[in-house]
């Protein structure tokens, strides 16, 4: 029963943190244009790859 004195305030803090992060995401524009992100997969030209990300053939 004593653990409830710890778990209830902890869960309230967790819920407030989640609501705060969600509110920040909404107000900073993270969820403004969801359709564009879904259509990006159909773009004809793929995104370029940096030269340091290209896998080099093994020399041996």
Protein Blocks (a to p, Z undefined) as FASTA:
>chain_A
ZZmmmmmmmmmmmmmmmmmmmmmmmmnopmmmmmlmmmmmmpmbdcdddfklpccddfZZ
